[in-house]
Amino acid sequence: MRKTPPPVAELPLRDEETERAIIAALEECRPYLQQDGGDVELVRYEAETQTAEIRFLGACAGCPLMLMTLRAGIERFVQLRVPAVRRMEVL
């Protein structure tokens, strides 16, 4: 009897695929940041630590709510879309 393969979302992604998936998730978040004159970009993904490093741009770069935006908004959203991401850090 053959086993049913796991859903695609559960298959491990290569680093490049993970980076593309993170970028795609960030693209969905960007319009909300851009409404307030800000933006975000992926700097790199470290597969060993499962950490995505991002940079806030524009008005977001100096915003006192930057970490709250990251933890409660962007990080949670990206983790739902890309399970390989366990943590996000701001550079």
C-alpha atoms as a printed R data frame, in Angstrom:
   type eleno elety resid chain resno      x      y      z
1  ATOM     1    CA   MET     A     1  0.000  0.000  0.000
2  ATOM     2    CA   ARG     A     2  1.438  3.376 -1.062
3  ATOM     3    CA   LYS     A     3  1.629  6.234  1.379
4  ATOM     4    CA   THR     A     4  0.009  9.483  0.364
5  ATOM     5    CA   PRO     A     5  2.664 12.191 -0.016
6  ATOM     6    CA   PRO     A     6  2.489 15.090  2.459
7  ATOM     7    CA   PRO     A     7  0.969 18.394  1.351
8  ATOM     8    CA   VAL     A     8  3.386 20.699 -0.455
9  ATOM     9    CA   ALA     A     9  3.414 23.161  2.471
10 ATOM    10    CA   GLU     A    10  4.892 20.462  4.695
11 ATOM    11    CA   LEU     A    11  7.712 19.526  2.349
12 ATOM    12    CA   PRO     A    12 11.036 21.150  3.253
13 ATOM    13    CA   LEU     A    13 11.890 24.030  0.945
14 ATOM    14    CA   ARG     A    14 15.353 24.810 -0.374
15 ATOM    15    CA   ASP     A    15 16.825 28.107  0.824
16 ATOM    16    CA   GLU     A    16 16.113 29.838 -2.507
17 ATOM    17    CA   GLU     A    17 12.513 28.657 -2.497
18 ATOM    18    CA   THR     A    18 12.112 29.776  1.099
19 ATOM    19    CA   GLU     A    19 13.495 33.219  0.259
20 ATOM    20    CA   ARG     A    20 11.086 33.525 -2.675
21 ATOM    21    CA   ALA     A    21  8.184 32.490 -0.439
22 ATOM    22    CA   ILE     A    22  9.198 35.049  2.213
23 ATOM    23    CA   ILE     A    23  9.456 37.787 -0.417
24 ATOM    24    CA   ALA     A    24  6.003 36.855 -1.735
25 ATOM    25    CA   ALA     A    25  4.553 37.054  1.792
26 ATOM    26    CA   LEU     A    26  6.235 40.422  2.391
27 ATOM    27    CA   GLU     A    27  4.763 41.678 -0.893
28 ATOM    28    CA   GLU     A    28  1.320 41.092  0.602
29 ATOM    29    CA   CYS     A    29  2.256 43.137  3.708
30 ATOM    30    CA   ARG     A    30  3.919 46.022  1.873
31 ATOM    31    CA   PRO     A    31  0.770 47.952  0.820
32 ATOM    32    CA   TYR     A    32 -0.202 48.408  4.476
33 ATOM    33    CA   LEU     A    33  3.232 49.780  5.347
34 ATOM    34    CA   GLN     A    34  3.308 51.947  2.229
35 ATOM    35    CA   GLN     A    35  0.045 53.625  3.266
36 ATOM    36    CA   ASP     A    36  2.028 55.237  6.083
37 ATOM    37    CA   GLY     A    37  5.124 55.995  3.997
38 ATOM    38    CA   GLY     A    38  7.072 52.897  4.998
39 ATOM    39    CA   ASP     A    39  8.250 49.679  3.429
40 ATOM    40    CA   VAL     A    40 10.056 46.423  4.220
41 ATOM    41    CA   GLU     A    41 12.590 44.230  2.429
42 ATOM    42    CA   LEU     A    42 14.139 40.818  3.028
43 ATOM    43    CA   VAL     A    43 17.878 41.049  3.618
44 ATOM    44    CA   ARG     A    44 18.555 37.315  3.989
45 ATOM    45    CA   TYR     A    45 17.202 34.019  5.254
46 ATOM    46    CA   GLU     A    46 19.390 31.849  7.486
47 ATOM    47    CA   ALA     A    47 18.191 28.259  7.051
48 ATOM    48    CA   GLU     A    48 20.303 26.956  9.930
49 ATOM    49    CA   THR     A    49 18.530 29.171 12.468
50 ATOM    50    CA   GLN     A    50 15.303 29.483 10.433
51 ATOM    51    CA   THR     A    51 15.599 33.260 10.786
52 ATOM    52    CA   ALA     A    52 14.535 35.857  8.229
53 ATOM    53    CA   GLU     A    53 16.369 39.163  8.534
54 ATOM    54    CA   ILE     A    54 14.461 42.175  7.262
55 ATOM    55    CA   ARG     A    55 14.999 45.892  6.953
56 ATOM    56    CA   PHE     A    56 12.310 48.501  7.472
57 ATOM    57    CA   LEU     A    57 12.460 51.433  5.063
58 ATOM    58    CA   GLY     A    58 11.015 54.936  4.915
59 ATOM    59    CA   ALA     A    59  8.783 55.988  7.792
60 ATOM    60    CA   CYS     A    60  8.941 52.474  9.262
61 ATOM    61    CA   ALA     A    61 12.711 52.695  9.808
62 ATOM    62    CA   GLY     A    62 12.410 55.091 12.733
63 ATOM    63    CA   CYS     A    63  8.940 54.251 13.955
64 ATOM    64    CA   PRO     A    64  8.621 53.469 17.682
65 ATOM    65    CA   LEU     A    65  6.042 50.789 16.818
66 ATOM    66    CA   MET     A    66  8.443 48.967 14.477
67 ATOM    67    CA   LEU     A    67  8.945 45.912 16.712
68 ATOM    68    CA   MET     A    68  5.246 45.602 17.464
69 ATOM    69    CA   THR     A    69  4.539 45.780 13.721
70 ATOM    70    CA   LEU     A    70  7.111 43.044 13.186
71 ATOM    71    CA   ARG     A    71  6.015 40.646 15.934
72 ATOM    72    CA   ALA     A    72  2.235 41.065 15.849
73 ATOM    73    CA   GLY     A    73  1.859 41.654 12.134
74 ATOM    74    CA   ILE     A    74  4.593 40.788  9.686
75 ATOM    75    CA   GLU     A    75  6.240 37.891 11.530
76 ATOM    76    CA   ARG     A    76  2.939 36.178 12.263
77 ATOM    77    CA   PHE     A    77  1.762 36.636  8.656
78 ATOM    78    CA   VAL     A    78  5.024 35.339  7.150
79 ATOM    79    CA   GLN     A    79  5.078 32.319  9.480
80 ATOM    80    CA   LEU     A    80  1.575 31.355  8.378
81 ATOM    81    CA   ARG     A    81  2.670 31.497  4.736
82 ATOM    82    CA   VAL     A    82  6.189 30.062  5.194
83 ATOM    83    CA   PRO     A    83  6.382 27.511  8.035
84 ATOM    84    CA   ALA     A    84 10.185 27.270  7.615
85 ATOM    85    CA   VAL     A    85 10.488 30.722  9.225
86 ATOM    86    CA   ARG     A    86 10.685 30.404 12.992
87 ATOM    87    CA   ARG     A    87 11.923 33.903 13.727
88 ATOM    88    CA   MET     A    88 12.307 37.322 12.122
89 ATOM    89    CA   GLU     A    89 14.866 39.955 13.054
90 ATOM    90    CA   VAL     A    90 15.239 43.621 12.087
91 ATOM    91    CA   LEU     A    91 18.625 44.803 10.872
